[in-house]
Amino acid sequence: MNLIANMMRTKGDPKIRRSGPSSLSASDRLARNLGWLGIALGLTEVLAGRRIAQALGMRDKEALIRGYGLREIGSGILCLSVDKKTGLISRIAGDSLDIATLNRALDPRNPKRGNVALAMAAVIGIGMLDVMAAKLSMVRHERRSQPRDYSDRSGFPGGVAAARGRARETFKTPADMREIPVVP
């Protein structure tokens, strides 16, 4: 990755020698990777719909496969956005649709049902990753949505008692308080 980043830099810019740790959490990285996978799979389905249909013995389903590819690209883009949860849920729904479609192609009369079984195993495996990523995303979202409790904090170094003690030392009489300049 540094090689590509260094190639994009203009003359005089410092080169990247090594990068530091990622600021993304594991669930964010998984969602991002699934998003890129979805875009790649979607492009493959859109561009090679006829070949995929032939390999699965699903002639006359090229348009359906291309439509599924567009759905996959959309889900992938959502997984790369700030709305990862929606993208992951749409991926799960798409996996269910893919499994239902592939299940119909497992017909004993289909000479390519071995390819269909392989495709179904791949969809199920990726679907399990989608479910895991969605669960991680929801758990992380729940933690973020709970307001933080600062009731045990006073805002004063050393606590309220220390602040009161310092005030007593500074202002021994009410006259001392009148000498404080008021800033408008």
N, C-alpha and C positions, 0 to 999 in steps of 0.2 A: 504494500500500500504506500509506503514511503517513496518508492521509486516513481510511482505515478504522480504523487503529490509533488515531488521534486521536479518532475518534467514540466508541470504546469506553472512553476514559479518563473517569474521574469528575472532577467539578468540583474544581479545585485541583491536579490532577496536571499536571506539565509536559508541554508538547506536543512531539511529535517534529518537528524541522525537517528533518532529513535523517538517513538511516541510513548506517552504515558498511559496510565490506566484509563479505561473507558469510563465515562460518566453514566453510561447506560446500565441499568440493572439487568440481571439475567433474563427476567421476563420480557423486558423491552428488546433485548438483543434477539431473543427467540422470536418475538413478534415481527421484528424487522427482517430476520432471515426467512421466516415464513412468507412475509410480504414479497420479498424478492423471488422466492421459489414460486409463489403464485403468479407473479408477472411472467416469469420464464415459462412456466407450464401453460399459461394462457396464451402467450405468443406462439408457442409450439402448436397449441390446438387451433389457433386462428390460421396460422400459416400452413400447417400440414394436416388440416382436418380430413382431407380425402385419404391420405396415407394411413392416418390413425384409424379411420373407419374401416379401411380394408384390412389392416392388421388385426382388428377385433372382430372381423366378420359382420360388421354393421353397415353394409352398403345402404346407400340412400339416407344416411344419418350424418352426412358431412356438415350440413347447416346446423344441426343440433350440437355437434361437437364444437363448431366455431362459436356458437352462442355460449356454450359452456366456457370457452376460452375467454370471451369478453367478460363473463361473470367473474372468472378467476383473476383477470387483470384488475377489475374493479375492486375485488376483495383485497388483492395485493396492495393496491394504492392506499386503501383504507388502513391496512396494517402498518404502512409506512407513515401515516399521518398521526396527529395527536389523538385521534379517535381509534386507537388500536383495538379496543374492546369490540366495537362494532365490526371492524374488519375481521377479527377472529371469529365472531359469532356468524358472520356471513360465510366465512370459510367452512365452518362446521355444517351450516345448512347446505352449502355447495357439495361438501363431501357426501352428505346424505343423498342428495340428488344424483351424484355420480354413482354411488353404490346401487341405488334403485335402477338406474339405467343399465349399469353393467350386469346386474342380476338378471335382467331380461335377456341379455346377450349370452347368458350361460345355458341357453337352450341346447339340448342334446343334439339337435340337428345342425348346430353351428360348428363347422370344422375348426374354427379358431378359438374355441372355448378355453383352451389352455392359455392363450394370450390374455383372454378376458379374466381368467382366474389370477394371473400374474398382475394385471392392472388393478384388479379388486384388492389384492393383498397390498399393493403400493398405496392405494387410496385409503385403505383402513389404517395402515401404518402412519401415513401423514395425518389422517383424521385424528388419530390418538395424540399426535403432537399438537394439533390445533386445539383439542379439548384441554390438554395440559396447559398450553399457553393462555387459553381463555380463563381457566381457573386461576392461574397465577396472576393474571391481569386483574381479575375481580378481587382477589384477596388484597393485592396491592392498592387497588382503588378504595376498598373498604377502610384500610388503614389510613389513607390520605383523607377520606371524607369525615373521619371522626375529629371533632375540634380538639385541639391540644389544651391540656389543663395546666394553667399557670397559677393556680390558686395558692400554691406553696411558695411563690416568689413575690418579693416585695418591690423589686426594682432598685433597692438601695444596697450598695456593697456593705456587707456585714449585717444586713437585715434592718428592720424598722427600729429595733432597740438601739443599735449603734447610731442610726441617724438621729434619733431623739437625744441620745447622749451628746452627740456632736453639737446639736442645736442648743442644748443647755449650756455647754461650754462657751459657745459663741455669743449667745444672747442671754446675759445674766439678768438684765432688767428690761422692762418694756421700752425704756428709752433707747436701749441698744437696737431694738427692732426698727425704730423710727429713723435711724441713720442709714438704713439700707437704701441705696439708690434704686428708684423704680425706673425700669426701662419701658418706654412707651411702645 
